[in-house]
C-alpha cells in the first residue's frame, strides 16, 4: 500500500514517514502545496495524509483535486485543534477521516490501517482468493492454511492484484505503486516479470493456481474467480 504524507512541519513529517515505513508501507512525503500537487498528479496513492495549512496553498484544494482525478484514493485530514470548519469542509470534499494535532503517531497508524480495511477489504484484515489468504496487518500469507514466504516486494505486488481483481495493471503501474519515486531510476521493467514469475511458482508449488494472466501489450490481470473476504 502506498501513502503520501503532506505536512509542513518537517520534524512531524519525518516521524510519520519513518513510522509508516516501519509498518511496511510505501511512503512518500511533501512539505508544501506545490510539491504535493505535483506528486498527486504524477502518481497514484492508496491514502493521502494531508495537513490543511500548507505553504503555497490549502490542503483542501489538494483533496479537491485528488478526488477529481482518483476518487478511490483514501484521505485522512490533519487539522489544528481550532479548525472545525476545515475538518467539516474536508469531509464534505470526500475525506474519510481526520486527526487533530497534537496526536500520537500510533493513533494515525491505526487510522490508516482501519481506512485500508474499510476501503479495500470490507473492513477485514484478511483477504482470501483461490485458497490464498493474506493477513494485511501481520503481513503474512498462507496457501491452503500453509505459510508461504514471499519477499516484501512479492507480497506487495500480490496484495496490489488482490485489491484490483479484473483490472489490467501495467508494468509501469505496478512499479510505481511498489517503488514510488524510485521507479524513475529504473532502466526497464523486466524485474516485474521476475517477481510475478516467483509469485506464481511459490503458489503453484503449494498445489494452487493463481490466475494472474499476461494481457498482451498491456500488462497483467488477476482474473475474478472464487474470491472471498473473511
C-alpha positions, 0 to 999 in steps of 0.5 A: 500500500502506498501513502503520501504524507503532506505536512509542513512541519518537517520534524512531524513529517519525518516521524510519520514517514519513518513510522509508516515505513516501519509498518511496511508501507510505501511512503512518500512525503511533501512539505508544501502545496506545490510539491504535493500537487505535483506528486498527486498528479504524477502518481497514484496513492492508496491514502493521502495524509494531508495537513490543511495549512500548507505553504503555497496553498490549502490542503483542501484544494489538494483533496479537491483535486485528488478526488477529481482525478482518483476518487478511490484514493483514501484521505485522512485530514490533519487539522489544528485543534481550532479548525472545525470548519476545515475538518467539516469542509474536508469531509464534505470534499470526500475525506474519510477521516481526520486527526487533530494535532497534537496526536500520537503517531500510533493513533494515525497508524491505526487510522490508516490501517482501519481506512485500508480495511474499510476501503479495500477489504470490507473492513477485514484484515484478511483477504482470501482468493483461490485458497490464498489468504493474506493477513494485511496487518501481520503481513503474512500469507498462507496457501491452503492454511500453509505459510508461504514466504514471499519477499516484501516486494512479492507480497506487495505486488500480490496484495496490489492484484488482490485489491484490483481483481479484473483490472489490467495493471501495467508494468509501469503501474505496478512499479510505481505503486511498489517503488514510488519515486524510485521507479524513475531510476529504473532502466526497464521493467523486466524485474516485474516479470521476475517477481510475478514469475516467483509469485506464481511458482511459490503458489503453484508449488503449494498445489494452487493456481493463481490466475494472474494472466499476461494481457498482451501489450498491456500488462497483467490481470488477476482474473475474478474467480472464487474470491472471498473476504473473511 
